[in-house]
Amino acid sequence: MTKPPLTLYLAAPRGFCAGVDRAIKIVEMALAKYGAPVYVRHEIVHNKYVVDDLRAKGAVFVEELDDCPDDRPVIFSAHGVPKSVPAEAAARQMFFVDATCPLVSKVHIEAERHHENGLQIVMIGHAGHPETVGTMGQLPPGEVLLVETPGDVATLEVRDAAKLAFVTQTTLSVDDTAEIVTALTARFPAIVGPHKEDICYATTNRQEAVKAMAEKAEAMLVVGAPNSSNSRRLVEVGARAGCAYAQLVQRATDIDWRALQGITSIGITAGASAPEVLVNEVIDAVRARYDVIIEQVETAQENVEFKVPRVLRETA
């Protein structure tokens, strides 16, 4: 039986970013240096496959420090943590390694600098997301106000409209954030923004590749986890850029083939915490059903690398 023809557009860049790569390396190197178990507060990155793989190697994932013993290493996830977490770890004399992405740390430092200059901060982010919780937790309660939509800006109660700054979560949709920033600057003309966009290079690059692919592909599959903010944004960006059908899939088994009936082109990308092995799994599943021609849609090249902390690079 002949398979129907299909053009498969592959987004580049896609998948792992430098911050995710570094965070996973930190866990693997800590296991190699200190042996199992090594404790990790919150999923190191938002991807079940990655977390399960590290768990099999001896990592123990917990939500709070209360669930960690004092005598084993603990690692903080790539999303960042409130200041109270390392403070508590230090008080308990725990050995901890912070795997916060350097681009998230940059936002933390920015928020602190504004605070020192007497400004109240507005954070554009998603309530409850660990990165937002971590950034807001850099400063005392009430110093960081959260907005999620342009509508939230209208009801925002600030201390002094002349003394405001804003920061953003690093994994947001570039276009959505621009709308909120527009609303903020319209209502608070004196508000101070970041020198350079807080949204990280990897988030921006992956969204740009999706926009370029959306013009060509009838359907799009985004490989990523449902709790991954940047992966979910890729689905939204694809749909908004004109792709008739965009679906988030954790694994190839999640693909809804009925929704793809009769199509002749599919775009594939992956969120920043999704490993390439899962992308290949999805490509193989498509190849099993279609006669595939692969075309790369490249909009940028990435060569960013973040070093792991020195304590892990030194031999025991």
VENHUFEN-V462747 format. One record per run of one state. SS is the DSSP state (h for helix, s for strand, l for the rest). FROM is the first residue (numbers start at 1). TO is the last residue. If there is no record, write none. Layout:
BEGIN
ss->{SS | SS}
from->{FROM | FROM}
to->{TO | TO}
END
This chain:
BEGIN
ss->{l | s | l | h | l | s | l | h | l | s | l | h | l | s | l | h | l | s | l | h | l | s | l | h | l | s | l | h | l | s | l | h | l | s | l | h | l | s | l | h | l | s | l | h | l | h | l | s | l | h | s | l | h | l}
from->{1 | 4 | 13 | 18 | 35 | 38 | 42 | 48 | 57 | 59 | 63 | 65 | 68 | 74 | 77 | 83 | 92 | 96 | 99 | 102 | 117 | 120 | 125 | 130 | 137 | 144 | 148 | 150 | 155 | 164 | 169 | 174 | 188 | 192 | 193 | 201 | 215 | 219 | 224 | 229 | 241 | 245 | 250 | 252 | 255 | 257 | 261 | 265 | 271 | 276 | 290 | 299 | 310 | 314}
to->{3 | 12 | 17 | 34 | 37 | 41 | 47 | 56 | 58 | 62 | 64 | 67 | 73 | 76 | 82 | 91 | 95 | 98 | 101 | 116 | 119 | 124 | 129 | 136 | 143 | 147 | 149 | 154 | 163 | 168 | 173 | 187 | 191 | 192 | 200 | 214 | 218 | 223 | 228 | 240 | 244 | 249 | 251 | 254 | 256 | 260 | 264 | 270 | 275 | 289 | 298 | 309 | 313 | 316}
END
